[in-house]
Amino acid sequence: MPPAIILIRHAQANHNINEKYHLPDPNLSGEGLLQSLELRANLEGKMQALTDAGQEVGLILVSPMRRTIQTALLSLSFLIDKGVPVQASALWQENSDKPCDMGSAVAELREEFPMVDFSQVDPVWPDKTSDKADLYRYNKRAILERGQRALEDVRGRKEKVVVVVSHSGFMRLGVTGRWFYNADYRIFEFEDGEGMGLREWESTEKGGLGKSFEERVELGEGIPEEDKVVMEN
């Protein structure tokens, strides 16, 4: 049986304040740190209920960006302390190639976050513009393909529940068609069959913290057919 998947958007980062998209790989803001603690308080009860129902979290996947890693380490510390591994995956990075959405070198991140496993990060990281990085370009084809690959990766895993900390633009337009507020989350199960369709838990239709828009959007909506520089968050 495929795992359930908990999708979390990172907490507020410094680039989210006054649209500072020129900041490279930004850290969480002070407000983002507080949001992460609020998220942790909510998730602890949710995770305990899952564990009691025989659905233990077995893996945490993170986009290899500072803001997603920091969100995971703060909001999911109660899982990490129990030995749940944290693994970085380039598949879950944000859409654009603005400085705020460009990652840092793995060697630098590994030194900064030694508790995160970076061994499975695509060697092309953090490149998003060369021919080798075709999967990570900002165009509709690449983002939809990457969304499918990200889901295929999760669906093929043995864990009962996988938590992913990622980004609003990618999760909305490449994966779920749902909105995510900073540090809010949604829980999904894979639909029956061999496809990558997702079925959301009714309890998170407004986000697990009740902060996210209910409106749905079409996957790929508004994304250019060809590469184009945009600002995402």
BALOBA-1460 file (C-alpha; in Angstrom, 3 decimals):
// residues 233
<rec num="1" residu="m" x="0.000" y="0.000" z="0.000"/>
<rec num="2" residu="p" x="1.440" y="3.428" z="-0.935"/>
<rec num="3" residu="p" x="2.290" y="5.756" z="1.937"/>
<rec num="4" residu="a" x="0.155" y="8.656" z="3.047"/>
<rec num="5" residu="i" x="1.893" y="11.945" z="2.294"/>
<rec num="6" residu="i" x="1.935" y="15.071" z="4.449"/>
<rec num="7" residu="l" x="2.896" y="18.136" z="2.402"/>
<rec num="8" residu="i" x="4.178" y="21.156" z="4.338"/>
<rec num="9" residu="r" x="5.049" y="24.565" z="2.981"/>
<rec num="10" residu="h" x="8.085" y="26.193" z="4.583"/>
<rec num="11" residu="a" x="7.506" y="28.904" z="7.163"/>
<rec num="12" residu="q" x="7.968" y="32.570" z="6.304"/>
<rec num="13" residu="a" x="11.475" y="33.312" z="5.041"/>
<rec num="14" residu="n" x="13.217" y="36.643" z="4.640"/>
<rec num="15" residu="h" x="12.390" y="36.889" z="0.932"/>
<rec num="16" residu="n" x="8.659" y="36.654" z="1.738"/>
<rec num="17" residu="i" x="8.882" y="40.037" z="3.481"/>
<rec num="18" residu="n" x="8.346" y="42.894" z="1.009"/>
<rec num="19" residu="e" x="9.077" y="40.611" z="-1.969"/>
<rec num="20" residu="k" x="12.849" y="40.477" z="-1.487"/>
<rec num="21" residu="y" x="13.317" y="37.926" z="-4.255"/>
<rec num="22" residu="h" x="16.933" y="39.018" z="-4.789"/>
<rec num="23" residu="l" x="18.025" y="37.285" z="-1.564"/>
<rec num="24" residu="p" x="19.893" y="34.041" z="-2.323"/>
<rec num="25" residu="d" x="18.674" y="30.906" z="-0.544"/>
<rec num="26" residu="p" x="17.147" y="32.932" z="2.329"/>
<rec num="27" residu="n" x="16.801" y="31.844" z="5.942"/>
<rec num="28" residu="l" x="13.570" y="31.829" z="7.914"/>
<rec num="29" residu="s" x="12.466" y="35.172" z="9.319"/>
<rec num="30" residu="g" x="11.703" y="35.750" z="12.982"/>
<rec num="31" residu="e" x="8.032" y="35.245" z="12.187"/>
<rec num="32" residu="g" x="8.933" y="32.052" z="10.352"/>
<rec num="33" residu="l" x="10.618" y="30.670" z="13.456"/>
<rec num="34" residu="l" x="7.438" y="31.307" z="15.446"/>
<rec num="35" residu="q" x="5.308" y="29.736" z="12.701"/>
<rec num="36" residu="s" x="7.475" y="26.615" z="12.818"/>
<rec num="37" residu="l" x="6.875" y="26.262" z="16.549"/>
<rec num="38" residu="e" x="3.121" y="26.681" z="16.048"/>
<rec num="39" residu="l" x="3.237" y="24.032" z="13.337"/>
<rec num="40" residu="r" x="5.144" y="21.653" z="15.613"/>
<rec num="41" residu="a" x="2.537" y="22.003" z="18.360"/>
<rec num="42" residu="n" x="-0.212" y="21.121" z="15.886"/>
<rec num="43" residu="l" x="1.641" y="18.274" z="14.207"/>
<rec num="44" residu="e" x="2.618" y="16.509" z="17.421"/>
<rec num="45" residu="g" x="-1.017" y="15.712" z="18.145"/>
<rec num="46" residu="k" x="-1.726" y="14.797" z="14.526"/>
<rec num="47" residu="m" x="1.278" y="12.473" z="14.335"/>
<rec num="48" residu="q" x="0.368" y="10.767" z="17.598"/>
<rec num="49" residu="a" x="-3.094" y="10.035" z="16.218"/>
<rec num="50" residu="l" x="-1.504" y="8.553" z="13.091"/>
<rec num="51" residu="t" x="0.855" y="6.432" z="15.187"/>
<rec num="52" residu="d" x="-2.029" y="5.179" z="17.320"/>
<rec num="53" residu="a" x="-3.770" y="4.164" z="14.085"/>
<rec num="54" residu="g" x="-0.714" y="2.210" z="12.941"/>
<rec num="55" residu="q" x="0.462" y="4.869" z="10.468"/>
<rec num="56" residu="e" x="3.862" y="5.936" z="11.746"/>
<rec num="57" residu="v" x="5.908" y="8.553" z="9.931"/>
<rec num="58" residu="g" x="8.970" y="6.840" z="8.512"/>
<rec num="59" residu="l" x="10.677" y="9.515" z="6.418"/>
<rec num="60" residu="i" x="10.996" y="13.289" z="6.085"/>
<rec num="61" residu="l" x="11.833" y="14.636" z="2.616"/>
<rec num="62" residu="v" x="12.982" y="18.240" z="2.235"/>
<rec num="63" residu="s" x="13.750" y="20.568" z="-0.622"/>
<rec num="64" residu="p" x="17.498" y="21.326" z="-0.280"/>
<rec num="65" residu="m" x="16.866" y="24.996" z="0.534"/>
<rec num="66" residu="r" x="17.693" y="26.642" z="3.848"/>
<rec num="67" residu="r" x="14.106" y="27.698" z="4.548"/>
<rec num="68" residu="t" x="12.663" y="24.229" z="4.007"/>
<rec num="69" residu="i" x="15.402" y="22.498" z="5.979"/>
<rec num="70" residu="q" x="15.059" y="24.954" z="8.860"/>
<rec num="71" residu="t" x="11.284" y="24.497" z="8.868"/>
<rec num="72" residu="a" x="11.684" y="20.725" z="8.995"/>
<rec num="73" residu="l" x="14.265" y="20.753" z="11.776"/>
<rec num="74" residu="l" x="12.125" y="23.037" z="13.939"/>
<rec num="75" residu="s" x="8.604" y="21.779" z="13.278"/>
<rec num="76" residu="l" x="9.455" y="18.073" z="13.057"/>
<rec num="77" residu="s" x="12.082" y="17.879" z="15.793"/>
<rec num="78" residu="f" x="9.888" y="15.509" z="17.803"/>
<rec num="79" residu="l" x="10.078" y="13.010" z="14.927"/>
<rec num="80" residu="i" x="13.776" y="13.548" z="14.268"/>
<rec num="81" residu="d" x="14.517" y="12.950" z="17.961"/>
<rec num="82" residu="k" x="12.838" y="9.545" z="17.562"/>
<rec num="83" residu="g" x="15.156" y="8.655" z="14.687"/>
<rec num="84" residu="v" x="13.010" y="9.513" z="11.661"/>
<rec num="85" residu="p" x="15.534" y="10.302" z="8.891"/>
<rec num="86" residu="v" x="15.611" y="13.606" z="7.007"/>
<rec num="87" residu="q" x="16.547" y="13.269" z="3.344"/>
<rec num="88" residu="a" x="17.025" y="16.125" z="0.874"/>
<rec num="89" residu="s" x="15.538" y="15.801" z="-2.620"/>
<rec num="90" residu="a" x="15.987" y="18.235" z="-5.506"/>
<rec num="91" residu="l" x="12.652" y="17.065" z="-6.912"/>
<rec num="92" residu="w" x="10.852" y="19.167" z="-4.298"/>
<rec num="93" residu="q" x="12.600" y="22.497" z="-4.977"/>
<rec num="94" residu="e" x="10.723" y="25.663" z="-5.983"/>
<rec num="95" residu="n" x="9.864" y="26.592" z="-9.569"/>
<rec num="96" residu="s" x="11.736" y="29.772" z="-10.495"/>
<rec num="97" residu="d" x="15.405" y="30.580" z="-11.035"/>
<rec num="98" residu="k" x="15.347" y="33.886" z="-9.149"/>
<rec num="99" residu="p" x="18.055" y="34.117" z="-6.438"/>
<rec num="100" residu="c" x="15.568" y="33.284" z="-3.662"/>
<rec num="101" residu="d" x="14.782" y="29.970" z="-5.359"/>
<rec num="102" residu="m" x="18.347" y="28.993" z="-6.237"/>
<rec num="103" residu="g" x="19.962" y="26.608" z="-3.785"/>
<rec num="104" residu="s" x="23.377" y="26.492" z="-2.162"/>
<rec num="105" residu="a" x="26.048" y="23.905" z="-2.888"/>
<rec num="106" residu="v" x="25.564" y="20.536" z="-1.200"/>
<rec num="107" residu="a" x="28.986" y="20.750" z="0.459"/>
<rec num="108" residu="e" x="27.948" y="23.997" z="2.129"/>
<rec num="109" residu="l" x="24.561" y="22.646" z="3.211"/>
<rec num="110" residu="r" x="26.041" y="19.412" z="4.543"/>
<rec num="111" residu="e" x="28.350" y="21.372" z="6.821"/>
<rec num="112" residu="e" x="25.499" y="23.601" z="7.997"/>
<rec num="113" residu="f" x="22.945" y="20.804" z="8.471"/>
<rec num="114" residu="p" x="24.852" y="17.597" z="9.352"/>
<rec num="115" residu="m" x="21.665" y="15.843" z="10.472"/>
<rec num="116" residu="v" x="20.255" y="15.903" z="6.923"/>
<rec num="117" residu="d" x="21.104" y="13.202" z="4.376"/>
<rec num="118" residu="f" x="22.149" y="14.877" z="1.111"/>
<rec num="119" residu="s" x="23.429" y="11.706" z="-0.554"/>
<rec num="120" residu="q" x="20.423" y="11.377" z="-2.872"/>
<rec num="121" residu="v" x="20.388" y="14.974" z="-4.137"/>
<rec num="122" residu="d" x="20.614" y="15.107" z="-7.931"/>
<rec num="123" residu="p" x="24.269" y="15.854" z="-8.838"/>
<rec num="124" residu="v" x="23.076" y="18.668" z="-11.115"/>
<rec num="125" residu="w" x="21.917" y="20.659" z="-8.047"/>
<rec num="126" residu="p" x="21.740" y="23.667" z="-7.721"/>
<rec num="127" residu="d" x="21.784" y="24.220" z="-11.503"/>
<rec num="128" residu="k" x="18.364" y="25.069" z="-12.978"/>
<rec num="129" residu="t" x="19.249" y="26.586" z="-16.349"/>
<rec num="130" residu="s" x="21.722" y="24.372" z="-18.228"/>
<rec num="131" residu="d" x="20.842" y="21.519" z="-20.571"/>
<rec num="132" residu="k" x="21.752" y="19.064" z="-17.794"/>
<rec num="133" residu="a" x="19.153" y="20.673" z="-15.540"/>
<rec num="134" residu="d" x="16.258" y="20.357" z="-17.991"/>
<rec num="135" residu="l" x="13.988" y="18.790" z="-15.342"/>
<rec num="136" residu="y" x="14.345" y="21.865" z="-13.122"/>
<rec num="137" residu="r" x="13.610" y="24.595" z="-15.666"/>
<rec num="138" residu="y" x="10.744" y="27.032" z="-15.234"/>
<rec num="139" residu="n" x="8.354" y="25.877" z="-17.911"/>
<rec num="140" residu="k" x="5.114" y="23.930" z="-17.851"/>
<rec num="141" residu="r" x="6.494" y="20.691" z="-19.252"/>
<rec num="142" residu="a" x="9.383" y="20.505" z="-16.789"/>
<rec num="143" residu="i" x="7.343" y="21.372" z="-13.704"/>
<rec num="144" residu="l" x="4.556" y="18.908" z="-14.492"/>
<rec num="145" residu="e" x="7.101" y="16.188" z="-15.220"/>
<rec num="146" residu="r" x="8.972" y="16.923" z="-12.008"/>
<rec num="147" residu="g" x="5.732" y="16.821" z="-10.053"/>
<rec num="148" residu="q" x="4.991" y="13.358" z="-11.403"/>
<rec num="149" residu="r" x="8.500" y="12.146" z="-10.621"/>
<rec num="150" residu="a" x="8.294" y="13.518" z="-7.086"/>
<rec num="151" residu="l" x="5.035" y="11.633" z="-6.512"/>
<rec num="152" residu="e" x="6.388" y="8.466" z="-8.125"/>
<rec num="153" residu="d" x="9.339" y="8.603" z="-5.752"/>
<rec num="154" residu="v" x="7.067" y="8.865" z="-2.714"/>
<rec num="155" residu="r" x="4.594" y="6.265" z="-3.955"/>
<rec num="156" residu="g" x="7.366" y="3.707" z="-4.375"/>
<rec num="157" residu="r" x="8.649" y="4.026" z="-0.829"/>
<rec num="158" residu="k" x="8.046" y="1.450" z="1.897"/>
<rec num="159" residu="e" x="7.211" y="3.861" z="4.732"/>
<rec num="160" residu="k" x="3.596" y="4.147" z="5.875"/>
<rec num="161" residu="v" x="3.692" y="7.957" z="6.083"/>
<rec num="162" residu="v" x="6.116" y="10.345" z="4.355"/>
<rec num="163" residu="v" x="6.379" y="14.016" z="5.321"/>
<rec num="164" residu="v" x="7.573" y="16.490" z="2.673"/>
<rec num="165" residu="v" x="8.649" y="20.086" z="3.329"/>
<rec num="166" residu="s" x="8.552" y="22.013" z="0.070"/>
<rec num="167" residu="h" x="7.339" y="25.238" z="-1.572"/>
<rec num="168" residu="s" x="4.013" y="26.864" z="-2.389"/>
<rec num="169" residu="g" x="4.484" y="27.274" z="-6.137"/>
<rec num="170" residu="f" x="5.701" y="23.762" z="-6.837"/>
<rec num="171" residu="m" x="3.205" y="21.983" z="-4.603"/>
<rec num="172" residu="r" x="0.320" y="24.037" z="-5.980"/>
<rec num="173" residu="l" x="1.145" y="24.009" z="-9.704"/>
<rec num="174" residu="g" x="3.183" y="20.833" z="-10.044"/>
<rec num="175" residu="v" x="1.681" y="18.417" z="-7.522"/>
<rec num="176" residu="t" x="-1.704" y="19.117" z="-5.906"/>
<rec num="177" residu="g" x="-3.583" y="22.073" z="-7.379"/>
<rec num="178" residu="r" x="-4.029" y="23.338" z="-3.796"/>
<rec num="179" residu="w" x="-2.864" y="26.488" z="-2.018"/>
<rec num="180" residu="f" x="-0.464" y="26.405" z="0.939"/>
<rec num="181" residu="y" x="0.027" y="29.212" z="3.455"/>
<rec num="182" residu="n" x="3.431" y="29.542" z="5.116"/>
<rec num="183" residu="a" x="3.940" y="26.679" z="7.604"/>
<rec num="184" residu="d" x="0.586" y="25.100" z="6.763"/>
<rec num="185" residu="y" x="0.110" y="21.539" z="5.582"/>
<rec num="186" residu="r" x="-2.204" y="19.124" z="3.821"/>
<rec num="187" residu="i" x="-2.498" y="15.339" z="4.076"/>
<rec num="188" residu="f" x="-3.100" y="13.136" z="1.046"/>
<rec num="189" residu="e" x="-3.408" y="9.486" z="0.131"/>
<rec num="190" residu="f" x="-2.768" y="8.064" z="-3.310"/>
<rec num="191" residu="e" x="-5.871" y="7.127" z="-5.260"/>
<rec num="192" residu="d" x="-6.438" y="3.490" z="-6.140"/>
<rec num="193" residu="g" x="-4.731" y="2.232" z="-9.279"/>
<rec num="194" residu="e" x="-1.285" y="2.848" z="-10.685"/>
<rec num="195" residu="g" x="-1.559" y="6.597" z="-11.329"/>
<rec num="196" residu="m" x="-0.290" y="9.508" z="-9.272"/>
<rec num="197" residu="g" x="-3.708" y="10.928" z="-8.364"/>
<rec num="198" residu="l" x="-4.081" y="12.225" z="-4.809"/>
<rec num="199" residu="r" x="-7.065" y="12.227" z="-2.470"/>
<rec num="200" residu="e" x="-6.912" y="14.860" z="0.263"/>
<rec num="201" residu="w" x="-8.077" y="14.289" z="3.802"/>
<rec num="202" residu="e" x="-11.233" y="16.273" z="4.470"/>
<rec num="203" residu="s" x="-9.715" y="17.605" z="7.690"/>
<rec num="204" residu="t" x="-7.046" y="19.576" z="5.787"/>
<rec num="205" residu="e" x="-9.149" y="21.137" z="3.022"/>
<rec num="206" residu="k" x="-8.392" y="24.556" z="4.546"/>
<rec num="207" residu="g" x="-4.910" y="23.459" z="5.535"/>
<rec num="208" residu="g" x="-4.088" y="21.593" z="8.717"/>
<rec num="209" residu="l" x="-3.858" y="24.928" z="10.526"/>
<rec num="210" residu="g" x="-6.875" y="26.344" z="8.709"/>
<rec num="211" residu="k" x="-4.826" y="29.104" z="7.065"/>
<rec num="212" residu="s" x="-4.807" y="28.042" z="3.406"/>
<rec num="213" residu="f" x="-7.235" y="28.924" z="0.613"/>
<rec num="214" residu="e" x="-9.799" y="26.247" z="-0.249"/>
<rec num="215" residu="e" x="-9.897" y="27.165" z="-3.938"/>
<rec num="216" residu="r" x="-8.398" y="24.686" z="-6.356"/>
<rec num="217" residu="v" x="-6.248" y="25.533" z="-9.356"/>
<rec num="218" residu="e" x="-5.327" y="23.549" z="-12.433"/>
<rec num="219" residu="l" x="-1.879" y="21.992" z="-12.454"/>
<rec num="220" residu="g" x="0.450" y="24.076" z="-14.580"/>
<rec num="221" residu="e" x="-1.912" y="27.065" z="-14.574"/>
<rec num="222" residu="g" x="-0.139" y="30.275" z="-15.552"/>
<rec num="223" residu="i" x="3.227" y="28.605" z="-16.107"/>
<rec num="224" residu="p" x="4.806" y="29.553" z="-19.459"/>
<rec num="225" residu="e" x="5.243" y="26.885" z="-22.086"/>
<rec num="226" residu="e" x="8.859" y="27.982" z="-22.468"/>
<rec num="227" residu="d" x="11.431" y="29.123" z="-19.913"/>
<rec num="228" residu="k" x="10.677" y="32.502" z="-18.359"/>
<rec num="229" residu="v" x="12.100" y="34.334" z="-15.385"/>
<rec num="230" residu="v" x="9.438" y="34.823" z="-12.695"/>
<rec num="231" residu="m" x="9.221" y="35.433" z="-8.982"/>
<rec num="232" residu="e" x="7.909" y="32.579" z="-6.835"/>
<rec num="233" residu="n" x="7.866" y="32.102" z="-3.091"/>
